[in-house]
Amino acid sequence: MAPLVENELISGNFNLLIALFIGLGFGFVLEQSGFSSSRKLAGVFYGYDMTVMKVFFTAAVTAMFGLLFFSLFGWIDLELIYVNNTFLYSAIIGGVLMGIGFIMGGYCPGTSMCAAAIGKIDAMVFIIGIFIGVIIFGIGFPLWEKIYTAKAMGPLKLSDLIGVKDGVFLLLLSVMALAMFFAAEWVEKKFPRDVY
């Protein structure tokens, strides 16, 4: 979670407590939104339910707006936010593999945890698969280390990549999100599914 600027009210431990409550709230919202259903998640790939796309675009815009707003008022230091290093080839390969796993299992790592927390057996099996994959990746890392670290681009943000300020990128992302909402509505009408 983002590190709030420490002052007499907010300590490092309080930051961790805030992160815990944000995580619990996020899990609750995921479950209440139906994201613990593998059918709802798979619906994105089949076109009959675009809720996942709508929620995640909304989350991206809201999070970016919140970070920029907090930064503007000095409540958060954007320089302290960790940005993962970008390794282009491994990101593409990992994205394809995760997409295949997503459509086969109906879950992503976060939603599988959410579904397992409410007792769904298929999600528990999915999580076991995640751990098996992590172990295989870790043990076999020397075999694919060169592919994993290929095309290293450092800690890269999309706004930096396209050469615009964060505020301009937020505007572009908002416009893209609105366009996606209209496209998602069209796709849902094109590929309806009445029964879950």
Contacts in CASP RR format, 6 or more apart in sequence:
PFRMAT RR
TARGET T0000
AUTHOR 0000-0000-0000
METHOD contacts of the structure
MODEL  1
MAPLVENELISGNFNLLIALFIGLGFGFVLEQSGFSSSRKLAGVFYGYDM
TVMKVFFTAAVTAMFGLLFFSLFGWIDLELIYVNNTFLYSAIIGGVLMGI
GFIMGGYCPGTSMCAAAIGKIDAMVFIIGIFIGVIIFGIGFPLWEKIYTA
KAMGPLKLSDLIGVKDGVFLLLLSVMALAMFFAAEWVEKKFPRDVY
1 15 0 8 1.000
1 18 0 8 1.000
1 19 0 8 1.000
1 22 0 8 1.000
1 23 0 8 1.000
2 67 0 8 1.000
2 70 0 8 1.000
2 76 0 8 1.000
2 81 0 8 1.000
3 12 0 8 1.000
3 15 0 8 1.000
3 76 0 8 1.000
3 77 0 8 1.000
3 80 0 8 1.000
3 81 0 8 1.000
4 10 0 8 1.000
4 15 0 8 1.000
4 18 0 8 1.000
4 70 0 8 1.000
4 75 0 8 1.000
4 76 0 8 1.000
5 74 0 8 1.000
5 75 0 8 1.000
5 76 0 8 1.000
5 77 0 8 1.000
6 12 0 8 1.000
6 15 0 8 1.000
27 114 0 8 1.000
27 117 0 8 1.000
30 36 0 8 1.000
30 110 0 8 1.000
30 111 0 8 1.000
30 114 0 8 1.000
31 114 0 8 1.000
31 117 0 8 1.000
31 118 0 8 1.000
33 51 0 8 1.000
33 55 0 8 1.000
34 40 0 8 1.000
34 51 0 8 1.000
35 41 0 8 1.000
35 52 0 8 1.000
35 55 0 8 1.000
35 111 0 8 1.000
35 114 0 8 1.000
35 115 0 8 1.000
36 111 0 8 1.000
36 114 0 8 1.000
36 115 0 8 1.000
36 118 0 8 1.000
36 120 0 8 1.000
36 123 0 8 1.000
37 115 0 8 1.000
37 196 0 8 1.000
38 105 0 8 1.000
38 106 0 8 1.000
38 107 0 8 1.000
38 115 0 8 1.000
38 122 0 8 1.000
38 123 0 8 1.000
39 49 0 8 1.000
39 106 0 8 1.000
39 196 0 8 1.000
40 49 0 8 1.000
40 51 0 8 1.000
40 52 0 8 1.000
40 196 0 8 1.000
41 52 0 8 1.000
41 102 0 8 1.000
41 106 0 8 1.000
41 107 0 8 1.000
41 108 0 8 1.000
41 111 0 8 1.000
42 103 0 8 1.000
42 105 0 8 1.000
42 106 0 8 1.000
43 49 0 8 1.000
43 50 0 8 1.000
43 52 0 8 1.000
43 193 0 8 1.000
44 50 0 8 1.000
44 52 0 8 1.000
44 53 0 8 1.000
45 102 0 8 1.000
45 103 0 8 1.000
46 191 0 8 1.000
46 193 0 8 1.000
47 187 0 8 1.000
47 188 0 8 1.000
47 190 0 8 1.000
47 191 0 8 1.000
48 188 0 8 1.000
48 191 0 8 1.000
48 192 0 8 1.000
48 193 0 8 1.000
49 188 0 8 1.000
49 193 0 8 1.000
50 184 0 8 1.000
50 185 0 8 1.000
50 187 0 8 1.000
50 188 0 8 1.000
53 180 0 8 1.000
53 184 0 8 1.000
54 180 0 8 1.000
54 181 0 8 1.000
54 184 0 8 1.000
57 176 0 8 1.000
57 177 0 8 1.000
57 180 0 8 1.000
57 181 0 8 1.000
58 177 0 8 1.000
60 173 0 8 1.000
60 177 0 8 1.000
61 170 0 8 1.000
61 173 0 8 1.000
61 174 0 8 1.000
61 177 0 8 1.000
64 166 0 8 1.000
64 169 0 8 1.000
64 170 0 8 1.000
64 173 0 8 1.000
65 170 0 8 1.000
67 76 0 8 1.000
67 78 0 8 1.000
67 81 0 8 1.000
68 166 0 8 1.000
68 167 0 8 1.000
68 170 0 8 1.000
70 76 0 8 1.000
71 77 0 8 1.000
71 78 0 8 1.000
82 155 0 8 1.000
83 155 0 8 1.000
83 156 0 8 1.000
83 157 0 8 1.000
84 155 0 8 1.000
85 152 0 8 1.000
85 153 0 8 1.000
85 154 0 8 1.000
85 155 0 8 1.000
85 156 0 8 1.000
86 152 0 8 1.000
86 153 0 8 1.000
86 154 0 8 1.000
86 155 0 8 1.000
86 156 0 8 1.000
87 148 0 8 1.000
87 149 0 8 1.000
87 150 0 8 1.000
87 151 0 8 1.000
87 152 0 8 1.000
87 153 0 8 1.000
88 150 0 8 1.000
88 151 0 8 1.000
88 153 0 8 1.000
89 147 0 8 1.000
89 148 0 8 1.000
89 150 0 8 1.000
89 151 0 8 1.000
90 147 0 8 1.000
90 148 0 8 1.000
90 149 0 8 1.000
90 150 0 8 1.000
93 147 0 8 1.000
98 108 0 8 1.000
102 108 0 8 1.000
105 122 0 8 1.000
105 126 0 8 1.000
106 126 0 8 1.000
107 115 0 8 1.000
107 122 0 8 1.000
107 123 0 8 1.000
107 126 0 8 1.000
109 130 0 8 1.000
111 123 0 8 1.000
112 123 0 8 1.000
112 126 0 8 1.000
112 127 0 8 1.000
112 130 0 8 1.000
113 123 0 8 1.000
113 127 0 8 1.000
114 123 0 8 1.000
115 122 0 8 1.000
115 123 0 8 1.000
116 123 0 8 1.000
116 124 0 8 1.000
116 126 0 8 1.000
116 127 0 8 1.000
141 148 0 8 1.000
157 166 0 8 1.000
158 169 0 8 1.000
159 165 0 8 1.000
159 166 0 8 1.000
159 167 0 8 1.000
159 168 0 8 1.000
159 169 0 8 1.000
162 169 0 8 1.000
164 172 0 8 1.000
END
